[in-house]
């Protein structure tokens, strides 16, 4: 079996790190990490390259992007940040994403507020459209009224 590589986007909030999302490619993960860092809702964001060799049962994690340091914020972290992590034999299923890895939304998802926002936007658009059509109708009828007067 081939070595499996996965890029994890980690976020720091309230003093604890959490895996936000995983990606099969480095550039996509770094792009999402930069976007999350720009939103200012996390204290820091980092991308960890996670490799797993099923033949040996060994895993290795390397930080490839990190916003916790003030120097070189947009530069990938140096290779010295390598930290091999022992991986249990049963971890292959966890580290083996489907060929088309699912990308979780990078923003904190709250489906109730998303639906509420969609309903508000829809109602606002219907109101604007109805007001515009009503104004056109009134102007058209007012024109006929003024023609009758003169």
Backbone as CSV, one residue per row, in Angstrom:
resi,resn,N_x,N_y,N_z,CA_x,CA_y,CA_z,C_x,C_y,C_z
1,UNK,0.832,-1.188,0.000,0.000,0.000,0.000,0.870,1.242,0.000
2,UNK,0.373,2.281,-0.589,1.116,3.530,-0.668,0.943,4.351,0.610
3,UNK,1.890,5.252,0.796,1.817,6.159,1.947,0.624,7.088,1.741
4,UNK,-0.153,7.293,2.769,-1.338,8.140,2.695,-1.007,9.505,3.282
5,UNK,-1.361,10.556,2.539,-1.080,11.926,2.996,-2.381,12.703,3.071
6,UNK,-2.510,13.453,4.146,-3.705,14.240,4.394,-3.274,15.555,5.033
7,UNK,-3.918,16.647,4.687,-3.598,17.950,5.276,-4.770,18.372,6.165
8,UNK,-4.465,18.580,7.446,-5.491,18.960,8.417,-5.357,20.433,8.755
9,UNK,-6.493,21.138,8.788,-6.520,22.534,9.225,-6.935,22.530,10.696
10,UNK,-6.042,23.024,11.568,-6.293,23.078,13.005,-6.559,24.529,13.402
11,UNK,-7.512,24.730,14.306,-7.824,26.071,14.793,-7.665,26.114,16.309
12,UNK,-7.191,27.256,16.800,-6.992,27.458,18.235,-8.033,28.450,18.720
13,UNK,-8.863,28.001,19.655,-9.888,28.863,20.227,-10.045,28.480,21.696
14,UNK,-10.004,29.476,22.554,-10.160,29.228,23.979,-9.033,28.388,24.560
15,UNK,-7.865,28.456,23.954,-6.711,27.739,24.474,-6.601,26.289,24.051
16,UNK,-7.528,25.789,23.215,-7.420,24.398,22.778,-7.504,24.306,21.254
17,UNK,-6.708,23.380,20.713,-6.676,23.156,19.268,-7.758,22.156,18.871
18,UNK,-8.343,22.380,17.694,-9.342,21.453,17.159,-9.121,21.314,15.663
19,UNK,-9.372,20.120,15.125,-9.274,19.905,13.681,-10.528,20.488,13.052
20,UNK,-10.341,21.476,12.183,-11.469,22.125,11.525,-11.897,21.353,10.290
21,UNK,-10.930,20.971,9.458,-11.244,20.272,8.223,-10.002,19.559,7.704
22,UNK,-10.195,18.656,6.736,-9.086,17.920,6.132,-9.165,18.042,4.620
23,UNK,-7.987,18.026,3.977,-7.905,18.205,2.530,-6.844,17.277,1.956
24,UNK,-7.033,16.838,0.722,-6.032,15.974,0.106,-4.840,16.765,-0.440
25,UNK,-5.004,18.074,-0.654,-3.913,18.872,-1.223,-3.478,19.994,-0.287
26,UNK,-2.194,20.313,-0.333,-1.575,21.295,0.552,-2.100,22.704,0.289
27,UNK,-2.167,23.089,-1.001,-2.583,24.452,-1.340,-4.008,24.759,-0.892
28,UNK,-4.898,23.807,-1.062,-6.284,24.009,-0.623,-6.382,24.189,0.881
29,UNK,-5.613,23.400,1.619,-5.636,23.494,3.081,-5.072,24.835,3.545
30,UNK,-3.979,25.280,2.937,-3.373,26.562,3.326,-4.296,27.720,2.974
31,UNK,-4.976,27.631,1.835,-5.920,28.688,1.441,-7.054,28.819,2.467
32,UNK,-7.592,27.693,2.911,-8.659,27.703,3.913,-8.128,28.236,5.242
33,UNK,-6.901,27.838,5.602,-6.309,28.308,6.861,-6.130,29.830,6.839
34,UNK,-5.676,30.377,5.727,-5.519,31.832,5.614,-6.868,32.531,5.713
35,UNK,-7.875,31.931,5.092,-9.220,32.501,5.155,-9.747,32.494,6.587
36,UNK,-9.557,31.390,7.289,-10.006,31.304,8.681,-9.259,32.304,9.551
37,UNK,-7.972,32.455,9.315,-7.177,33.398,10.107,-7.648,34.830,9.850
38,UNK,-8.055,35.117,8.621,-8.548,36.453,8.271,-9.878,36.790,8.917
39,UNK,-10.647,35.777,9.299,-11.955,36.010,9.920,-11.844,36.468,11.366
40,UNK,-10.688,36.329,11.960,-10.412,36.794,13.332,-11.291,36.124,14.391
41,UNK,-11.821,34.947,14.120,-12.610,34.255,15.147,-11.787,33.205,15.887
42,UNK,-10.533,32.987,15.423,-9.651,32.035,16.071,-8.377,32.738,16.511
43,UNK,-7.770,32.227,17.585,-6.523,32.816,18.066,-5.378,32.487,17.124
44,UNK,-5.395,31.329,16.517,-4.366,30.907,15.574,-4.917,29.791,14.695
45,UNK,-4.247,29.582,13.574,-4.624,28.531,12.635,-3.337,27.890,12.132
46,UNK,-3.368,26.563,11.941,-2.199,25.903,11.371,-2.646,24.762,10.467
47,UNK,-1.754,24.384,9.539,-1.998,23.251,8.654,-0.944,22.204,8.979
48,UNK,-1.402,20.975,9.215,-0.518,19.872,9.561,-0.582,18.825,8.453
49,UNK,0.600,18.490,7.912,0.683,17.414,6.925,0.776,16.111,7.701
50,UNK,-0.195,15.242,7.498,-0.284,13.989,8.235,-0.052,12.851,7.248
51,UNK,1.046,12.126,7.424,1.326,10.986,6.543,1.262,9.704,7.362
52,UNK,0.796,8.651,6.731,0.667,7.353,7.392,1.116,6.266,6.420
53,UNK,1.986,5.418,6.868,2.464,4.300,6.071,1.849,3.026,6.636
54,UNK,0.862,2.463,5.946,0.204,1.269,6.475,1.135,0.058,6.554
55,UNK,2.165,0.042,5.732,3.080,-1.104,5.748,3.846,-1.154,7.069
56,UNK,4.281,-0.003,7.557,5.052,0.041,8.803,4.193,0.400,10.008
57,UNK,3.017,0.946,9.771,2.152,1.372,10.863,2.623,2.672,11.501
58,UNK,3.497,3.390,10.825,4.053,4.632,11.354,3.370,5.840,10.732
59,UNK,3.180,6.847,11.550,2.619,8.105,11.082,3.569,9.241,11.410
60,UNK,3.463,10.317,10.646,4.309,11.469,10.895,3.491,12.722,10.632
61,UNK,3.625,13.702,11.509,2.942,14.981,11.351,3.974,16.080,11.202
62,UNK,3.765,16.958,10.216,4.653,18.087,9.974,3.788,19.337,9.853
63,UNK,4.102,20.377,10.588,3.382,21.644,10.473,3.906,22.359,9.236
64,UNK,3.017,22.630,8.263,3.438,23.282,7.018,2.987,24.734,6.934
65,UNK,2.092,25.153,7.820,1.619,26.538,7.869,1.177,26.802,9.293
66,UNK,1.597,27.956,9.846,1.298,28.232,11.241,1.202,29.738,11.457
67,UNK,0.116,30.201,12.046,-0.045,31.636,12.323,0.266,31.985,13.769
68,UNK,0.721,31.011,14.549,1.008,31.315,15.948,2.282,32.134,16.099
69,UNK,3.227,32.009,15.162,4.443,32.815,15.244,4.206,34.156,14.560
70,UNK,4.803,35.223,15.094,4.599,36.548,14.530,5.470,36.782,13.311
71,UNK,6.576,36.055,13.183,7.478,36.210,12.046,7.054,35.232,10.961
72,UNK,6.913,35.732,9.751,6.571,34.873,8.618,5.180,34.306,8.709
73,UNK,4.200,35.127,8.964,2.819,34.632,9.129,2.318,33.888,7.913
74,UNK,2.598,34.401,6.705,2.070,33.777,5.502,3.050,32.774,4.898
75,UNK,4.200,32.559,5.535,5.174,31.609,5.026,4.959,30.271,5.714
76,UNK,5.196,29.188,4.978,5.104,27.883,5.625,6.169,27.755,6.708
77,UNK,5.871,26.984,7.727,6.820,26.767,8.814,8.016,25.989,8.295
78,UNK,9.209,26.176,8.862,10.381,25.446,8.399,10.243,23.950,8.653
79,UNK,11.046,23.161,7.924,10.964,21.703,8.042,11.393,21.222,9.418
80,UNK,12.038,22.077,10.213,12.464,21.687,11.553,11.283,21.430,12.474
81,UNK,10.101,21.782,12.048,8.920,21.597,12.879,8.394,20.170,12.796
82,UNK,9.180,19.265,12.206,8.741,17.881,12.079,8.604,17.255,13.454
83,UNK,7.517,16.563,13.636,7.298,15.874,14.900,6.658,14.532,14.610
84,UNK,7.440,13.465,14.543,6.840,12.170,14.260,5.881,11.768,15.368
85,UNK,4.747,11.291,14.955,3.736,10.882,15.922,3.442,9.413,15.735
86,UNK,3.567,8.622,16.763,3.229,7.203,16.615,1.744,7.063,16.349
87,UNK,1.446,6.199,15.407,0.057,5.999,15.026,-0.323,4.560,15.315
88,UNK,-1.429,4.345,15.997,-1.850,2.974,16.278,-2.225,2.248,14.997
89,UNK,-2.080,0.936,14.962,-2.369,0.165,13.746,-3.783,0.375,13.217
90,UNK,-4.755,0.591,14.060,-6.136,0.765,13.603,-6.434,2.143,13.062
91,UNK,-5.456,3.038,13.015,-5.699,4.409,12.585,-5.766,4.556,11.080
92,UNK,-5.487,3.532,10.324,-5.496,3.631,8.865,-6.862,4.062,8.358
93,UNK,-7.922,3.572,8.947,-9.264,3.933,8.495,-9.549,5.405,8.747
94,UNK,-8.993,5.961,9.807,-9.228,7.361,10.129,-8.472,8.266,9.170
95,UNK,-7.234,7.863,8.820,-6.388,8.707,7.983,-6.585,8.478,6.504
96,UNK,-7.394,7.535,6.119,-7.586,7.243,4.716,-8.884,7.876,4.229
97,UNK,-8.817,9.114,3.686,-10.039,9.752,3.218,-10.514,9.112,1.916
98,UNK,-11.759,9.328,1.602,-12.285,8.867,0.328,-11.533,9.591,-0.781
99,UNK,-11.491,9.046,-2.016,-10.745,9.692,-3.093,-11.112,11.162,-3.269
100,UNK,-12.374,11.475,-3.218,-12.790,12.876,-3.252,-13.071,13.271,-1.814
101,UNK,-12.047,13.740,-1.118,-12.191,14.065,0.310,-13.273,15.110,0.502
102,UNK,-14.115,14.863,1.488,-15.186,15.807,1.767,-14.608,17.028,2.445
103,UNK,-14.955,18.194,1.945,-14.508,19.433,2.565,-15.634,19.947,3.436
104,UNK,-15.329,20.056,4.716,-16.322,20.618,5.621,-16.304,22.125,5.446
105,UNK,-17.417,22.768,5.687,-17.409,24.220,5.622,-16.379,24.773,6.593
106,UNK,-15.622,25.789,6.136,-14.576,26.326,6.982,-15.087,27.278,8.025
107,UNK,-16.292,27.703,7.880,-16.861,28.612,8.870,-17.637,27.798,9.885
108,UNK,-17.775,28.306,11.079,-18.590,27.625,12.080,-20.006,27.494,11.554
109,UNK,-20.481,26.285,11.404,-21.794,26.097,10.804,-22.873,26.062,11.866
110,UNK,-23.892,26.833,11.634,-25.068,26.838,12.481,-26.246,26.832,11.525
111,UNK,-26.795,25.666,11.226,-27.803,25.545,10.188,-29.059,26.343,10.492
112,UNK,-29.418,26.491,11.759,-30.607,27.276,12.083,-30.429,28.725,11.669
113,UNK,-29.275,29.292,11.955,-29.061,30.689,11.580,-28.910,30.815,10.069
114,UNK,-28.368,29.785,9.400,-28.262,29.827,7.944,-29.651,29.850,7.308
115,UNK,-30.546,29.007,7.804,-31.905,28.985,7.270,-32.639,30.297,7.579
116,UNK,-32.447,30.815,8.755,-33.093,32.076,9.112,-32.611,33.194,8.201
117,UNK,-31.308,33.225,7.928,-30.767,34.247,7.037,-31.319,34.077,5.626
118,UNK,-31.432,32.852,5.148,-31.966,32.607,3.812,-33.418,33.066,3.718
119,UNK,-34.198,32.812,4.747,-35.594,33.241,4.757,-35.687,34.763,4.767
120,UNK,-34.855,35.422,5.568,-34.869,36.886,5.623,-34.507,37.488,4.273
121,UNK,-33.482,36.945,3.628,-33.058,37.459,2.324,-34.159,37.240,1.291
122,UNK,-34.795,36.068,1.311,-35.873,35.788,0.368,-37.040,36.740,0.574
123,UNK,-37.433,36.960,1.814,-38.538,37.881,2.086,-38.189,39.303,1.652
124,UNK,-36.959,39.721,1.882,-36.535,41.057,1.463,-36.593,41.194,-0.054
125,UNK,-36.158,40.176,-0.780,-36.215,40.229,-2.240,-37.660,40.259,-2.738
126,UNK,-38.533,39.474,-2.118,-39.955,39.490,-2.505,-40.555,40.866,-2.228
127,UNK,-40.206,41.466,-1.101,-40.702,42.798,-0.757,-40.233,43.840,-1.764
128,UNK,-38.972,43.785,-2.137,-38.441,44.740,-3.121,-39.117,44.550,-4.469
129,UNK,-39.252,43.296,-4.903,-39.899,43.016,-6.180,-41.357,43.469,-6.163
130,UNK,-42.074,43.171,-5.075,-43.479,43.600,-4.971,-43.608,45.112,-4.953
131,UNK,-42.730,45.796,-4.236,-42.765,47.259,-4.206,-42.481,47.859,-5.564
132,UNK,-41.518,47.291,-6.284,-41.204,47.796,-7.622,-42.359,47.589,-8.589
133,UNK,-42.965,46.413,-8.557,-44.109,46.146,-9.438,-45.307,47.022,-9.054
134,UNK,-45.500,47.225,-7.748,-46.590,48.105,-7.305,-46.375,49.534,-7.773
135,UNK,-45.159,50.024,-7.707,-44.859,51.379,-8.175,-45.102,51.500,-9.671
136,UNK,-44.702,50.500,-10.442,-44.938,50.524,-11.897,-46.436,50.518,-12.180
137,UNK,-47.191,49.697,-11.452,-48.637,49.637,-11.640,-49.281,50.994,-11.340
138,UNK,-48.886,51.614,-10.225,-49.446,52.918,-9.859,-49.101,53.989,-10.886
139,UNK,-47.856,53.996,-11.356,-47.462,54.982,-12.368,-48.228,54.772,-13.668
140,UNK,-48.433,53.538,-14.039,-49.190,53.255,-15.262,-50.639,53.732,-15.131
141,UNK,-51.276,53.422,-13.986,-52.664,53.848,-13.786,-52.760,55.358,-13.599
142,UNK,-51.775,55.963,-12.964,-51.801,57.412,-12.786,-51.705,58.098,-14.131
143,UNK,-50.936,57.534,-15.050,-50.834,58.104,-16.391,-52.179,58.094,-17.092
144,UNK,-52.924,56.992,-16.967,-54.263,56.910,-17.567,-55.211,57.900,-16.913
145,UNK,-55.111,58.105,-15.604,-55.957,59.048,-14.888,-55.691,60.473,-15.370
146,UNK,-54.412,60.825,-15.515,-54.084,62.176,-15.976,-54.502,62.409,-17.423
147,UNK,-54.478,61.367,-18.252,-54.924,61.515,-19.646,-56.425,61.807,-19.692
148,UNK,-57.204,61.216,-18.803,-58.642,61.456,-18.762,-58.951,62.897,-18.323
149,UNK,-58.106,63.415,-17.450,-58.331,64.772,-16.951,-58.049,65.818,-18.022
150,UNK,-57.095,65.593,-18.891,-56.718,66.625,-19.873,-57.121,66.272,-21.234
